[in-house]
Amino acid sequence: MLDAVFKQCDPDFFTPKLKHIHNSKYGIEDLIDIYKRRIHPLELVSSDVSFQNVDKVDKVFSKFLGKSIWKAVFDLKVRIKDKPECVVCFEPELLNALERTFSLRHELVHNPRADFKLKENQLKDIRNADGLLFATDIILGNMIAENIDPELRISTE
């Protein structure tokens, strides 16, 4: 989604926020290497950001939203198209499930065990985390649509 922000949003929207999410300084050797490899500066920002815990996710996307992404998710209500009486809300427990899923990922990557078996509660956390990610996609998708680069807008005239 961070790459989508950079590719689809008006640069006037995201440029002032870059210094808050990427404040690395580069030496001349680094700049020459970046130039030789034809690395776009926004690729440096995306590759430097680690989304391995909920605080880091919030730190980056709150800069664009102007508030916590998790607060935005918990305020979100989604109606089912053919069932307007059905409203889906996203509870803080989903954030705990995502945090536990990040911890599980860390354990599997850094301390793999041959005898590992996924437990029912871990599977439930993954399903719940998936719901939270669905909500963040809605929040960030709306933010991108509201700040679309004028050069990407489709004329309806």
C-alpha positions as CSV (number, residue, x, y, z in Angstrom):
1,M,0.0,0.0,0.0
2,L,2.9,2.4,0.6
3,D,4.0,1.8,-3.0
4,A,0.4,2.5,-4.1
5,V,0.5,5.8,-2.2
6,F,3.6,6.8,-4.1
7,K,2.4,5.6,-7.5
8,Q,-1.1,6.9,-7.3
9,C,-1.3,9.9,-5.0
10,D,-0.6,13.5,-5.9
11,P,3.1,14.2,-5.0
12,D,2.0,17.3,-3.2
13,F,0.1,15.0,-0.8
14,F,3.0,12.6,0.1
15,T,6.1,14.7,-0.4
16,P,5.9,16.7,2.8
17,K,5.4,13.5,4.8
18,L,8.5,11.7,3.4
19,K,10.9,13.3,5.9
20,H,8.8,11.8,8.8
21,I,9.0,8.2,7.5
22,H,12.5,8.2,5.9
23,N,15.1,10.4,7.4
24,S,18.2,8.5,6.3
25,K,21.2,10.5,5.1
26,Y,23.3,9.3,2.2
27,G,26.9,9.8,1.4
28,I,28.2,10.5,-2.1
29,E,29.2,6.9,-2.6
30,D,25.6,5.8,-1.8
31,L,24.2,8.4,-4.2
32,I,26.5,7.2,-7.0
33,D,25.5,3.6,-6.3
34,I,21.8,4.6,-6.3
35,Y,22.3,6.4,-9.6
36,K,24.1,3.5,-11.2
37,R,21.4,1.1,-10.1
38,R,18.7,3.4,-11.3
39,I,16.9,3.2,-8.0
40,H,14.0,5.6,-7.7
41,P,14.2,7.6,-4.4
42,L,10.7,6.4,-3.4
43,E,11.9,2.8,-3.7
44,L,14.4,3.7,-0.9
45,V,11.6,4.9,1.3
46,S,9.5,1.7,0.7
47,S,12.4,-0.7,1.2
48,D,13.5,1.1,4.4
49,V,10.2,0.7,6.1
50,S,9.6,-2.5,8.1
51,F,6.0,-3.5,8.7
52,Q,6.7,-6.3,11.2
53,N,4.7,-4.9,14.1
54,V,1.5,-2.9,14.5
55,D,3.3,0.1,15.9
56,K,5.5,0.5,12.8
57,V,2.5,0.1,10.5
58,D,0.7,2.8,12.5
59,K,3.7,5.1,12.6
60,V,3.9,5.2,8.8
61,F,0.3,5.3,7.7
62,S,-0.8,7.7,10.5
63,K,1.5,10.3,8.8
64,F,-0.7,10.1,5.7
65,L,-4.1,9.8,7.5
66,G,-3.4,12.5,10.1
67,K,-4.6,10.0,12.8
68,S,-3.9,6.5,13.9
69,I,-4.7,3.9,11.2
70,W,-6.0,1.6,13.9
71,K,-8.3,4.3,15.2
72,A,-9.6,4.8,11.7
73,V,-10.2,1.0,11.4
74,F,-12.0,0.8,14.7
75,D,-14.3,3.7,13.6
76,L,-15.0,2.0,10.3
77,K,-18.4,0.4,9.7
78,V,-19.0,-1.7,6.6
79,R,-22.4,-2.6,5.3
80,I,-23.0,-5.7,3.2
81,K,-24.4,-4.7,-0.2
82,D,-27.4,-6.9,-0.3
83,K,-28.0,-6.9,3.5
84,P,-28.0,-3.3,4.6
85,E,-29.0,-4.4,8.1
86,C,-25.7,-6.3,8.4
87,V,-23.0,-4.0,9.6
88,V,-19.4,-5.2,10.1
89,C,-17.3,-3.5,12.8
90,F,-13.6,-4.0,13.6
91,E,-12.8,-4.5,17.3
92,P,-9.5,-3.9,19.1
93,E,-9.1,-7.6,19.6
94,L,-8.4,-7.9,15.9
95,L,-5.3,-5.7,16.5
96,N,-4.1,-8.1,19.2
97,A,-4.6,-11.0,16.7
98,L,-2.5,-9.2,14.2
99,E,0.2,-8.6,16.8
100,R,0.2,-12.3,17.7
101,T,0.4,-13.2,14.0
102,F,3.4,-10.9,13.6
103,S,5.0,-12.7,16.6
104,L,4.2,-16.1,15.1
105,R,5.8,-15.0,11.8
106,H,8.9,-13.8,13.7
107,E,9.1,-17.2,15.5
108,L,8.7,-19.2,12.3
109,V,11.3,-17.1,10.4
110,H,13.9,-16.7,13.1
111,N,13.4,-19.8,15.2
112,P,11.9,-22.5,13.0
113,R,11.1,-25.8,14.6
114,A,10.7,-29.0,12.6
115,D,7.9,-30.1,15.0
116,F,5.8,-26.9,14.6
117,K,2.1,-27.4,14.2
118,L,-0.3,-24.6,13.8
119,K,-2.7,-24.4,16.7
120,E,-6.4,-23.6,16.4
121,N,-6.0,-20.3,18.2
122,Q,-3.2,-19.3,15.9
123,L,-5.4,-20.1,12.9
124,K,-8.1,-18.0,14.4
125,D,-5.6,-15.1,14.9
126,I,-4.7,-15.3,11.2
127,R,-8.3,-15.2,10.1
128,N,-8.9,-12.2,12.4
129,A,-5.8,-10.4,11.2
130,D,-7.1,-10.9,7.7
131,G,-10.2,-9.0,8.6
132,L,-8.2,-6.2,10.0
133,L,-6.1,-6.0,6.9
134,F,-9.3,-5.9,4.8
135,A,-10.3,-2.8,6.9
136,T,-6.9,-1.2,6.4
137,D,-7.3,-1.7,2.7
138,I,-10.6,0.2,2.7
139,I,-9.1,3.1,4.8
140,L,-6.0,3.4,2.7
141,G,-7.8,2.8,-0.6
142,N,-10.2,5.7,0.3
143,M,-7.2,7.9,1.2
144,I,-5.5,7.2,-2.1
145,A,-8.8,7.9,-4.0
146,E,-9.1,11.3,-2.2
147,N,-5.6,12.2,-3.0
148,I,-5.2,10.8,-6.5
149,D,-2.5,12.4,-8.7
150,P,-4.3,14.8,-11.1
151,E,-2.3,13.2,-14.0
152,L,-4.0,9.9,-13.2
153,R,-7.6,11.2,-13.0
154,I,-9.9,10.0,-15.6
155,S,-11.9,12.8,-17.2
156,T,-15.7,12.2,-17.3
157,E,-16.3,14.9,-19.8
